[in-house]
Amino acid sequence: MTEHQTASTPEAGATSRAPQFTITRIFDAPRELVWRAWTEQADAAAWWHPRGVEIKPGSVDLDAREGGRYRYTMVAPDGTEYPTAGLFRELREPERLVMTWGSPGDDDDDAPVITVALRELAGGRTEMLFHVLGIAGAPGDENVYDGWDSAFDVLAEHLGAADEVG
């Protein structure tokens, strides 16, 4: 089970007028497992999509290091493909990662920026603060916010399965 909430607090250095949103989740999984879900190719392929959308087989390429790039393609039920790519700007294992988020070929300097902060909680749980700067989102938008929120449901299931496997 996960708990989640929305916050509108700007990330450090962000102006309050910049489009942005934050989702906070608490996962019943150790921080190291949540970190791996963000930084390991096989884990990312299992959950970097909202429910009902799939990852195109073989499309995930992830080089989780500062300056490394990632790419993947989501496929909607109607067959529409959504290629996604970005650059890892910062990785502080297992607590923080910062990456751009856009389409292949986008200028990383102009792309939205995702910041993920992971905090270890008692009982082997992890709080994840997920912040996007550069694009607006709100619960019920049936777009970017709801897509990520749904993907975090898939992540919670993936973490449960990973925990059961070991």
C-alpha positions in Angstrom: 0.0 0.0 0.0 1.1 3.5 -0.6 0.0 6.8 0.7 0.1 9.9 -1.5 -0.5 13.6 -1.4 -0.1 16.7 -3.5 1.9 19.8 -2.7 2.5 23.0 -4.6 5.7 24.1 -2.8 8.3 25.2 -5.4 11.6 23.4 -5.6 14.6 25.4 -4.4 15.6 27.9 -7.0 12.2 27.8 -8.8 10.0 30.8 -9.1 6.5 30.4 -7.8 5.2 31.3 -11.3 7.0 28.5 -13.0 4.7 25.7 -14.0 5.3 22.8 -11.7 3.8 20.1 -9.5 4.7 17.7 -6.7 3.5 14.3 -5.8 4.5 12.7 -2.5 4.2 9.0 -2.0 5.1 6.6 0.8 6.0 3.1 -0.4 6.1 0.0 1.7 9.7 -0.7 0.5 13.2 0.1 1.6 14.8 3.2 0.0 17.4 1.1 -1.8 14.6 -0.8 -3.7 12.9 2.5 -4.7 16.2 3.9 -5.8 16.9 0.9 -8.0 13.4 1.2 -9.5 14.5 4.6 -10.8 18.0 3.7 -11.9 18.0 0.1 -13.1 16.9 -0.5 -16.7 14.9 -3.7 -16.0 13.1 -2.0 -13.1 12.3 1.2 -15.0 10.9 -0.9 -17.9 8.4 -2.5 -15.5 6.8 0.7 -14.2 7.7 3.9 -16.2 4.2 4.1 -17.6 0.7 4.7 -16.4 -1.7 1.8 -16.0 -3.1 0.8 -19.3 -0.1 2.0 -21.2 2.8 -0.3 -22.0 6.6 0.1 -22.6 7.6 -0.8 -26.2 9.8 -3.9 -25.8 13.5 -3.1 -26.3 12.9 0.6 -26.1 14.4 1.2 -22.7 18.0 2.4 -22.5 19.1 3.8 -19.2 22.6 5.1 -18.2 22.0 6.2 -14.6 25.0 8.5 -14.0 25.5 12.2 -14.0 25.6 13.1 -17.7 24.1 9.8 -18.7 21.0 9.6 -20.8 17.8 7.6 -20.8 15.1 6.8 -23.3 12.0 4.7 -23.6 8.8 4.6 -25.6 5.3 4.2 -24.1 2.6 2.7 -26.3 -1.1 3.7 -25.6 -3.9 1.2 -26.1 -4.7 2.8 -29.5 -1.1 2.1 -30.6 0.1 5.7 -30.3 3.7 5.8 -29.4 5.2 8.3 -26.9 9.0 8.4 -27.1 10.5 9.9 -24.0 14.1 10.8 -23.2 16.3 12.9 -21.0 19.6 13.5 -19.2 20.5 12.6 -15.7 21.8 15.8 -14.1 22.4 14.6 -10.5 22.5 11.3 -8.7 23.1 11.0 -5.0 22.5 7.4 -4.2 20.1 6.5 -2.6 18.5 9.9 -1.8 18.2 12.2 -4.8 18.1 12.2 -8.5 17.5 15.0 -11.0 16.8 14.5 -14.7 15.4 16.3 -17.6 12.2 14.9 -19.2 11.1 15.3 -22.7 11.2 13.9 -26.2 14.2 12.6 -28.0 16.1 15.5 -29.6 14.7 18.1 -27.2 17.2 20.7 -25.8 17.9 19.5 -22.3 18.3 23.1 -21.2 14.7 23.8 -22.0 13.2 20.5 -21.0 11.1 20.0 -17.8 13.2 18.9 -14.8 12.2 16.0 -12.5 13.6 15.9 -9.0 13.1 12.7 -6.9 14.0 12.8 -3.2 13.8 9.6 -1.2 13.7 9.6 2.5 14.0 6.5 4.6 11.2 6.0 7.1 10.8 3.6 10.0 9.6 0.1 9.3 11.4 -0.2 5.9 9.2 2.4 4.2 10.3 5.2 1.9 8.9 8.6 1.3 9.3 9.8 -2.3 8.9 13.5 -3.1 8.5 13.8 -6.9 8.7 17.3 -8.3 8.4 18.4 -11.9 9.5 21.9 -12.9 8.6 23.3 -16.3 5.1 21.7 -16.8 1.9 22.2 -14.9 -0.1 19.3 -13.5 -2.9 18.8 -11.1 -5.0 15.9 -9.9 -7.7 15.1 -12.4 -5.9 16.6 -15.4 -6.1 13.3 -17.3 -2.6 14.2 -18.5 0.8 14.5 -16.9 -0.1 14.6 -13.2 -2.6 11.7 -13.5 -0.1 9.8 -15.7 2.6 10.0 -13.1 0.2 9.3 -10.3 -0.9 6.1 -12.1 2.7 5.2 -12.8 3.4 5.4 -9.1 0.6 2.9 -8.5 2.4 0.6 -10.9 5.6 1.3 -9.1 4.1 0.3 -5.8 3.0 -3.0 -7.3 6.4 -3.5 -8.8 8.1 -2.8 -5.5 5.8 -5.3 -3.8 6.7 -8.0 -6.3 10.4 -7.1 -6.0 10.1 -7.4 -2.2 8.5 -10.8 -2.5 11.2 -12.0 -4.9 13.9 -10.7 -2.6 
